[in-house]
C-alpha cells in the first residue's frame, strides 16, 4: 500500500488515524442530530455517506483521495453508530427478539474492524 500510494509511514498513520479521530470526536454531537432531524433520516444519510466513503477509499488512486475518503468515512460512522442501536430497539417489539438483536449488535460493529 505504501508503495502504491507513494507514501511513507507518516502517510500510513494519517490513513489510520483520520477515520478514528473523526469518529470519536463527532460521536456525541451526532446523537443530537438524530434528535433534531429524526433517527431514521440521520441513519439513512450516515449509511449513504459511509458506503460512498468506503467505495472511495477502496478505489483511491492517491493518498489525498484516500485520506478524504477516510474523513467522510469517520463522519458517516459517527452518525451511524448511535442511531443503529436506537432503530434496532424499535424494529423488534418482542422483548426476546430485541434482546437477541441487541446482543448481536456489537459483533456487527466489530466485524467492520
DSSP file (Angstrom, degrees, kcal/mol; ACC not computed):
  #  RESIDUE AA STRUCTURE BP1 BP2  ACC     N-H-->O    O-->H-N    N-H-->O    O-->H-N    TCO  KAPPA ALPHA  PHI   PSI    X-CA   Y-CA   Z-CA
    1    1 A X     >        0   0    0      0, 0.0     4,-2.2     0, 0.0     5,-0.2   0.000 360.0 360.0 360.0 -42.7    0.0    0.0    0.0
    2    2 A X  H  >> +     0   0    0      1,-0.2     5,-2.2     2,-0.2     4,-0.8   0.907 360.0  44.3 -59.7 -43.2    2.8    2.3    0.9
    3    3 A X  H  45S+     0   0    0      3,-0.2     3,-0.3     2,-0.2    -1,-0.2   0.903 111.7  52.6 -70.0 -41.3    4.5    1.8   -2.5
    4    4 A X  H  45S+     0   0    0      1,-0.2    -2,-0.2     2,-0.1    -1,-0.2   0.865 117.8  37.0 -63.8 -36.2    1.2    2.0   -4.5
    5    5 A X  H  <5S-     0   0    0     -4,-2.2    58,-0.4     2,-0.1    -1,-0.2   0.515 106.7-125.3 -94.4  -5.9    0.4    5.4   -2.9
    6    6 A X  T  <5 +     0   0    0     -4,-0.8     2,-0.3    -3,-0.3    -3,-0.2   0.929  65.1 126.1  64.7  46.8    3.9    6.7   -2.8
    7    7 A X      < -     0   0    0     -5,-2.2    -1,-0.2    -6,-0.2     2,-0.1  -0.808  50.0-133.3-130.7 171.1    3.9    7.4    0.9
    8    8 A X     >  -     0   0    0     -2,-0.3     4,-1.8    -3,-0.1     3,-0.2  -0.335  49.8 -73.7-109.6-165.8    6.0    6.7    4.0
    9    9 A X  H  > S+     0   0    0      1,-0.2     4,-2.0     2,-0.2     5,-0.1   0.829 128.7  58.4 -64.1 -32.8    5.0    5.6    7.5
   10   10 A X  H  > S+     0   0    0      2,-0.2     4,-1.8     1,-0.2    -1,-0.2   0.918 106.1  48.6 -63.4 -43.3    3.7    9.0    8.4
   11   11 A X  H  > S+     0   0    0      1,-0.2     4,-1.7     2,-0.2    -1,-0.2   0.890 109.7  52.0 -62.7 -40.0    1.2    8.9    5.5
   12   12 A X  H  X S+     0   0    0     -4,-1.8     4,-1.6     1,-0.2    -1,-0.2   0.860 107.1  53.2 -65.6 -34.9    0.1    5.4    6.5
   13   13 A X  H  X S+     0   0    0     -4,-2.0     4,-2.8     1,-0.2     5,-0.3   0.884 105.3  54.4 -66.3 -38.0   -0.5    6.7   10.1
   14   14 A X  H  X S+     0   0    0     -4,-1.8     4,-2.2     1,-0.2    -1,-0.2   0.890 105.0  54.7 -61.4 -38.6   -2.7    9.5    8.7
   15   15 A X  H  X S+     0   0    0     -4,-1.7     4,-0.7     1,-0.2    -1,-0.2   0.927 115.1  38.1 -60.3 -45.8   -4.8    6.9    6.9
   16   16 A X  H  X S+     0   0    0     -4,-1.6     4,-1.0     1,-0.2    -2,-0.2   0.915 119.2  45.3 -73.5 -44.3   -5.5    5.0   10.1
   17   17 A X  H  X S+     0   0    0     -4,-2.8     4,-2.8     1,-0.2     5,-0.3   0.831  99.3  68.9 -73.7 -33.8   -5.9    8.0   12.5
   18   18 A X  H  X S+     0   0    0     -4,-2.2     4,-1.9    -5,-0.3     5,-0.2   0.922 104.3  39.6 -55.2 -52.7   -8.1   10.2   10.3
   19   19 A X  H  X S+     0   0    0     -4,-0.7     4,-2.5    -5,-0.2    -1,-0.2   0.911 117.1  49.8 -65.2 -43.3  -11.2    8.0   10.5
   20   20 A X  H  X S+     0   0    0     -4,-1.0     4,-2.4     2,-0.2     5,-0.2   0.904 111.1  47.7 -66.2 -42.5  -10.8    7.1   14.1
   21   21 A X  H  X S+     0   0    0     -4,-2.8     4,-2.4     2,-0.2    -1,-0.2   0.924 114.4  46.0 -67.1 -44.1  -10.3   10.6   15.4
   22   22 A X  H  X S+     0   0    0     -4,-1.9     4,-1.9    -5,-0.3    -2,-0.2   0.918 112.5  51.4 -65.0 -41.7  -13.3   12.0   13.5
   23   23 A X  H  X S+     0   0    0     -4,-2.5     4,-1.0    -5,-0.2    -2,-0.2   0.953 114.5  42.4 -57.7 -50.8  -15.5    9.1   14.6
   24   24 A X  H  < S+     0   0    0     -4,-2.4     4,-0.4     1,-0.2     3,-0.2   0.874 115.7  48.0 -66.8 -38.5  -14.6    9.6   18.3
   25   25 A X  H  < S+     0   0    0     -4,-2.4     4,-0.3    -5,-0.2    -1,-0.2   0.775 118.0  39.0 -77.8 -24.4  -14.8   13.4   18.2
   26   26 A X  H  X S+     0   0    0     -4,-1.9     4,-1.9    -5,-0.2    -1,-0.2   0.487  88.7  94.0-101.6  -3.7  -18.2   13.6   16.4
   27   27 A X  H  X S+     0   0    0     -4,-1.0     4,-1.1    -3,-0.2    55,-0.1   0.902  87.0  44.3 -59.7 -46.8  -19.9   10.7   18.1
   28   28 A X  H  > S+     0   0    0     -4,-0.4     4,-0.8     1,-0.2     3,-0.5   0.914 114.7  47.5 -67.8 -43.2  -21.7   12.7   20.9
   29   29 A X  H  > S+     0   0    0     -4,-0.3     4,-1.2     1,-0.2    -1,-0.2   0.786 103.9  63.5 -70.0 -24.8  -22.8   15.6   18.6
   30   30 A X  H  X S+     0   0    0     -4,-1.9     4,-1.3     1,-0.2    -1,-0.2   0.846  95.7  58.9 -65.9 -33.4  -24.1   13.0   16.1
   31   31 A X  H  X S+     0   0    0     -4,-1.1     4,-1.1    -3,-0.5    -1,-0.2   0.866 102.1  53.6 -62.3 -36.1  -26.6   11.8   18.6
   32   32 A X  H  X S+     0   0    0     -4,-0.8     4,-1.6     1,-0.2    -1,-0.2   0.838 101.0  60.2 -68.4 -32.8  -28.1   15.3   18.9
   33   33 A X  H  X S+     0   0    0     -4,-1.2     4,-3.1     1,-0.2     5,-0.4   0.888 102.4  52.2 -62.8 -38.5  -28.6   15.4   15.1
   34   34 A X  H  X S+     0   0    0     -4,-1.3     4,-1.7     1,-0.2    -1,-0.2   0.846 106.3  54.0 -66.0 -33.4  -30.9   12.4   15.3
   35   35 A X  H  < S+     0   0    0     -4,-1.1    -1,-0.2     2,-0.2    -2,-0.2   0.862 116.3  38.7 -66.6 -34.9  -32.9   14.1   18.0
   36   36 A X  H  < S+     0   0    0     -4,-1.6    -2,-0.2     1,-0.1    -3,-0.1   0.928 130.7  24.3 -80.9 -48.3  -33.4   17.1   15.7
   37   37 A X  H  < S-     0   0    0     -4,-3.1     4,-0.2     1,-0.2    -3,-0.2   0.530 116.9 -92.8-100.9  -7.7  -33.9   15.5   12.3
   38   38 A X     X  -     0   0    0     -4,-1.7     4,-2.1    -5,-0.4     5,-0.2   0.180  26.3-104.5 101.8 138.6  -35.1   12.1   13.2
   39   39 A X  H  > S+     0   0    0      1,-0.2     4,-2.5     2,-0.2     5,-0.2   0.902 116.5  49.3 -63.2 -44.1  -33.3    8.8   13.8
   40   40 A X  H  > S+     0   0    0      2,-0.2     4,-2.6     1,-0.2     5,-0.2   0.920 110.9  49.3 -65.5 -43.1  -34.2    7.2   10.5
   41   41 A X  H  > S+     0   0    0     -4,-0.2     4,-2.2     1,-0.2    -1,-0.2   0.923 114.4  45.0 -62.1 -45.1  -33.3   10.2    8.4
   42   42 A X  H  X S+     0   0    0     -4,-2.1     4,-2.7     2,-0.2    -1,-0.2   0.888 112.6  52.5 -66.6 -38.7  -29.9   10.5   10.1
   43   43 A X  H  X S+     0   0    0     -4,-2.5     4,-2.6    -5,-0.2    -2,-0.2   0.930 110.4  46.5 -63.6 -45.9  -29.3    6.7    9.8
   44   44 A X  H  X S+     0   0    0     -4,-2.6     4,-2.1     2,-0.2    -2,-0.2   0.912 114.2  48.6 -64.2 -42.2  -30.0    6.6    6.1
   45   45 A X  H  X S+     0   0    0     -4,-2.2     4,-2.7    -5,-0.2    -2,-0.2   0.929 113.1  47.5 -61.2 -45.2  -27.8    9.7    5.5
   46   46 A X  H  X S+     0   0    0     -4,-2.7     4,-2.9     1,-0.2     5,-0.2   0.885 110.6  51.0 -66.4 -38.7  -25.0    8.2    7.5
   47   47 A X  H  X S+     0   0    0     -4,-2.6     4,-2.3     2,-0.2    -1,-0.2   0.892 111.8  48.3 -65.5 -38.9  -25.3    4.8    5.8
   48   48 A X  H  X S+     0   0    0     -4,-2.1     4,-2.5    -5,-0.2     5,-0.2   0.934 113.8  46.5 -64.6 -47.2  -25.1    6.6    2.4
   49   49 A X  H  X S+     0   0    0     -4,-2.7     4,-2.6     1,-0.2     5,-0.2   0.935 114.2  47.2 -60.1 -47.3  -22.1    8.6    3.5
   50   50 A X  H  X S+     0   0    0     -4,-2.9     4,-2.2     1,-0.2    -1,-0.2   0.899 113.3  48.0 -65.0 -40.9  -20.3    5.6    4.9
   51   51 A X  H  X S+     0   0    0     -4,-2.3     4,-2.1    -5,-0.2    -1,-0.2   0.926 113.4  46.9 -66.0 -45.2  -20.9    3.4    1.9
   52   52 A X  H  X S+     0   0    0     -4,-2.5     4,-2.3     1,-0.2    -2,-0.2   0.903 113.6  49.1 -63.1 -40.8  -19.8    6.1   -0.6
   53   53 A X  H  X S+     0   0    0     -4,-2.6     4,-2.8    -5,-0.2     5,-0.2   0.878 108.7  52.7 -67.1 -37.1  -16.7    6.8    1.5
   54   54 A X  H  X S+     0   0    0     -4,-2.2     4,-2.1     2,-0.2    -1,-0.2   0.902 110.3  47.9 -64.4 -40.6  -15.9    3.1    1.7
   55   55 A X  H  X S+     0   0    0     -4,-2.1     4,-1.5     2,-0.2    -2,-0.2   0.907 112.4  50.0 -64.5 -41.7  -16.1    2.9   -2.1
   56   56 A X  H  < S+     0   0    0     -4,-2.3     4,-0.4     1,-0.2     3,-0.2   0.931 113.0  44.7 -62.6 -46.6  -13.9    5.9   -2.4
   57   57 A X  H >< S+     0   0    0     -4,-2.8     3,-0.6     1,-0.2    -1,-0.2   0.857 111.2  54.2 -68.9 -33.1  -11.2    4.6    0.0
   58   58 A X  H 3< S+     0   0    0     -4,-2.1    -1,-0.2     1,-0.2    -2,-0.2   0.802 119.2  33.2 -69.0 -28.5  -11.3    1.2   -1.7
   59   59 A X  T 3< S+     0   0    0     -4,-1.5    -1,-0.2    -3,-0.2    -2,-0.2   0.242  84.1 142.0-110.0  11.4  -10.7    2.6   -5.1
   60   60 A X    <   -     0   0    0     -3,-0.6    -3,-0.1    -4,-0.4    -4,-0.0  -0.349  29.8-172.3 -63.4 121.9   -8.4    5.6   -4.1
   61   61 A X        +     0   0    0     -2,-0.2     2,-0.3   -56,-0.0    -1,-0.2   0.695  68.6  38.4 -85.5 -19.4   -5.7    6.1   -6.6
   62   62 A X  S  > S-     0   0    0      1,-0.1     4,-1.9   -56,-0.0     5,-0.1  -0.858  81.4-115.3-130.7 163.7   -3.8    8.8   -4.5
   63   63 A X  H  > S+     0   0    0    -58,-0.4     4,-2.4    -2,-0.3     5,-0.2   0.896 114.8  52.3 -63.4 -42.6   -3.0    9.4   -0.9
   64   64 A X  H  > S+     0   0    0      1,-0.2     4,-2.2     2,-0.2    -1,-0.2   0.869 109.0  50.4 -66.3 -35.9   -5.1   12.6   -0.8
   65   65 A X  H  > S+     0   0    0      2,-0.2     4,-2.3     1,-0.2    -1,-0.2   0.902 110.8  50.2 -65.7 -40.6   -8.2   10.8   -2.1
   66   66 A X  H  X S+     0   0    0     -4,-1.9     4,-2.0     2,-0.2    -2,-0.2   0.913 112.0  46.2 -64.7 -43.4   -7.7    8.0    0.4
   67   67 A X  H  X S+     0   0    0     -4,-2.4     4,-2.0     2,-0.2    -1,-0.2   0.889 111.4  52.1 -68.3 -38.7   -7.5   10.5    3.3
   68   68 A X  H  X S+     0   0    0     -4,-2.2     4,-2.1     1,-0.2    -2,-0.2   0.914 110.1  49.5 -62.3 -41.6  -10.5   12.4    2.0
   69   69 A X  H  X S+     0   0    0     -4,-2.3     4,-2.4     1,-0.2    -2,-0.2   0.883 109.0  52.1 -63.1 -38.3  -12.5    9.2    1.9
   70   70 A X  H  X S+     0   0    0     -4,-2.0     4,-2.3     2,-0.2    -1,-0.2   0.854 106.9  53.7 -66.6 -34.6  -11.4    8.4    5.5
   71   71 A X  H  X S+     0   0    0     -4,-2.0     4,-1.9     2,-0.2    -2,-0.2   0.954 112.5  42.5 -63.1 -49.6  -12.6   11.8    6.6
   72   72 A X  H  X S+     0   0    0     -4,-2.1     4,-2.8     1,-0.2    -2,-0.2   0.870 112.5  55.1 -65.9 -35.7  -16.0   11.2    5.1
   73   73 A X  H  X S+     0   0    0     -4,-2.4     4,-2.6     1,-0.2    -1,-0.2   0.902 107.1  49.9 -64.4 -40.5  -16.0    7.6    6.5
   74   74 A X  H  X S+     0   0    0     -4,-2.3     4,-1.9     2,-0.2    -1,-0.2   0.887 111.8  48.1 -64.5 -39.1  -15.3    8.9   10.0
   75   75 A X  H  X S+     0   0    0     -4,-1.9     4,-1.5     2,-0.2    -2,-0.2   0.936 113.5  47.3 -65.8 -46.4  -18.2   11.4    9.7
   76   76 A X  H  X S+     0   0    0     -4,-2.8     4,-1.9     1,-0.2    -2,-0.2   0.901 111.9  50.0 -61.5 -41.6  -20.5    8.7    8.4
   77   77 A X  H  X S+     0   0    0     -4,-2.6     4,-2.1     1,-0.2    -1,-0.2   0.878 107.2  54.0 -65.9 -38.0  -19.5    6.2   11.1
   78   78 A X  H  X S+     0   0    0     -4,-1.9     4,-0.6     1,-0.2    -1,-0.2   0.827 113.4  43.1 -67.8 -29.5  -20.1    8.8   13.9
   79   79 A X  H  X S+     0   0    0     -4,-1.5     4,-0.7    -5,-0.1    -1,-0.2   0.802 113.7  53.0 -80.2 -30.5  -23.6    9.3   12.6
   80   80 A X  H  X S+     0   0    0     -4,-1.9     4,-1.7   -34,-0.2    -2,-0.2   0.893  98.4  61.7 -73.2 -42.6  -24.3    5.6   12.1
   81   81 A X  H  X S+     0   0    0     -4,-2.1     4,-1.1     1,-0.2     3,-0.2   0.906 103.1  42.8 -60.0 -52.6  -23.4    4.3   15.5
   82   82 A X  H  X S+     0   0    0     -4,-0.6     4,-1.1     1,-0.2    -1,-0.2   0.864 118.8  43.8 -67.7 -31.5  -25.8    5.9   17.8
   83   83 A X  H  X S+     0   0    0     -4,-0.7     4,-2.4     2,-0.2    -1,-0.2   0.687 100.2  67.2 -90.4 -17.6  -28.8    5.5   15.6
   84   84 A X  H  X S+     0   0    0     -4,-1.7     4,-1.7    -3,-0.2    -1,-0.2   0.930 106.3  42.6 -65.9 -42.4  -28.3    2.0   14.5
   85   85 A X  H  X S+     0   0    0     -4,-1.1     4,-2.0     2,-0.2    -2,-0.2   0.890 112.9  53.3 -69.3 -39.3  -28.9    0.7   18.1
   86   86 A X  H  X S+     0   0    0     -4,-1.1     4,-1.1     1,-0.2    -2,-0.2   0.935 112.0  44.0 -61.5 -46.6  -31.9    3.1   18.5
   87   87 A X  H  X S+     0   0    0     -4,-2.4     4,-1.5     1,-0.2    -1,-0.2   0.833 109.0  59.1 -68.1 -31.6  -33.6    1.8   15.4
   88   88 A X  H  X S+     0   0    0     -4,-1.7     4,-0.9     1,-0.2    -1,-0.2   0.897 102.3  52.2 -64.0 -40.5  -32.8   -1.8   16.3
   89   89 A X  H  < S+     0   0    0     -4,-2.0    -1,-0.2     1,-0.2    -2,-0.2   0.834 112.1  46.2 -66.4 -30.7  -34.7   -1.5   19.5
   90   90 A X  H  < S+     0   0    0     -4,-1.1    -1,-0.2     1,-0.2    -2,-0.2   0.718 104.2  62.4 -82.4 -21.7  -37.7   -0.2   17.7
   91   91 A X  H  < S+     0   0    0     -4,-1.5     2,-0.6     1,-0.2    -1,-0.2   0.722 102.6  52.5 -76.0 -21.5  -37.5   -2.9   15.0
   92   92 A X     <  +     0   0    0     -4,-0.9    -1,-0.2    -3,-0.2     6,-0.1  -0.827  57.4 171.9-119.6  91.7  -38.1   -5.7   17.5
   93   93 A X        +     0   0    0     -2,-0.6     2,-0.4    -3,-0.2    -1,-0.1   0.814  61.0  85.9 -69.8 -28.4  -41.2   -5.1   19.6
   94   94 A X  S  > S-     0   0    0      1,-0.1     4,-2.5     2,-0.0     5,-0.2  -0.599  78.0-141.3 -74.2 128.7  -40.9   -8.6   21.1
   95   95 A X  H  > S+     0   0    0     -2,-0.4     4,-2.2     1,-0.2     5,-0.2   0.844  97.7  51.4 -63.9 -35.9  -38.6   -8.4   24.1
   96   96 A X  H  > S+     0   0    0      2,-0.2     4,-1.9     1,-0.2    -1,-0.2   0.932 113.7  43.9 -67.8 -44.7  -36.9  -11.8   23.5
   97   97 A X  H  > S+     0   0    0      1,-0.2     4,-2.4     2,-0.2    -2,-0.2   0.890 112.6  53.5 -65.2 -38.6  -36.1  -11.0   19.9
   98   98 A X  H  X S+     0   0    0     -4,-2.5     4,-2.8     2,-0.2     5,-0.2   0.906 106.9  51.1 -63.2 -41.9  -35.0   -7.5   20.9
   99   99 A X  H  X S+     0   0    0     -4,-2.2     4,-2.3     1,-0.2    -1,-0.2   0.917 111.2  48.3 -61.6 -43.4  -32.5   -8.9   23.4
  100  100 A X  H  X S+     0   0    0     -4,-1.9     4,-1.6     2,-0.2    -2,-0.2   0.913 113.0  48.0 -63.1 -42.6  -31.1  -11.2   20.8
  101  101 A X  H  X S+     0   0    0     -4,-2.4     4,-1.0     1,-0.2    -2,-0.2   0.917 113.3  46.6 -65.1 -43.5  -30.7   -8.4   18.3
  102  102 A X  H  X S+     0   0    0     -4,-2.8     4,-0.6     1,-0.2     3,-0.3   0.870 109.8  54.8 -67.2 -36.0  -29.1   -6.1   20.8
  103  103 A X  H  < S+     0   0    0     -4,-2.3     4,-0.3    -5,-0.2     3,-0.2   0.836 111.2  44.6 -66.4 -31.5  -26.7   -8.9   21.9
  104  104 A X  H  X S+     0   0    0     -4,-1.6     4,-1.3     1,-0.2     3,-0.4   0.653  92.2  86.3 -85.9 -14.3  -25.6   -9.4   18.3
  105  105 A X  H  X S+     0   0    0     -4,-1.0     4,-1.6    -3,-0.3     3,-0.4   0.883  85.6  50.9 -55.8 -46.9  -25.2   -5.6   17.6
  106  106 A X  H  X S+     0   0    0     -4,-0.6     4,-2.2     1,-0.2    -1,-0.2   0.858 105.9  56.6 -62.8 -32.5  -21.6   -5.2   19.0
  107  107 A X  H  > S+     0   0    0     -3,-0.4     4,-1.4    -4,-0.3    -1,-0.2   0.862 104.4  52.3 -68.7 -32.1  -20.4   -8.2   16.9
  108  108 A X  H  X S+     0   0    0     -4,-1.3     4,-0.6    -3,-0.4    -1,-0.2   0.881 110.6  47.9 -69.9 -36.6  -21.6   -6.5   13.7
  109  109 A X  H >X S+     0   0    0     -4,-1.6     3,-0.6     1,-0.2     4,-0.6   0.870 111.4  50.7 -67.9 -36.2  -19.7   -3.3   14.6
  110  110 A X  H 3< S+     0   0    0     -4,-2.2     3,-0.4     1,-0.2    -2,-0.2   0.762  97.6  67.8 -71.4 -25.1  -16.6   -5.4   15.4
  111  111 A X  H 3< S+     0   0    0     -4,-1.4    -1,-0.2     1,-0.2    -2,-0.2   0.785  93.5  59.8 -66.0 -25.9  -16.9   -7.2   12.0
  112  112 A X  H <<        0   0    0     -3,-0.6    -1,-0.2    -4,-0.6    -2,-0.2   0.871 360.0 360.0 -66.6 -37.4  -16.0   -3.8   10.3
  113  113 A X     <        0   0    0     -4,-0.6    -1,-0.2    -3,-0.4    -2,-0.2   0.486 360.0 360.0 -70.5 360.0  -12.7   -3.7   12.1
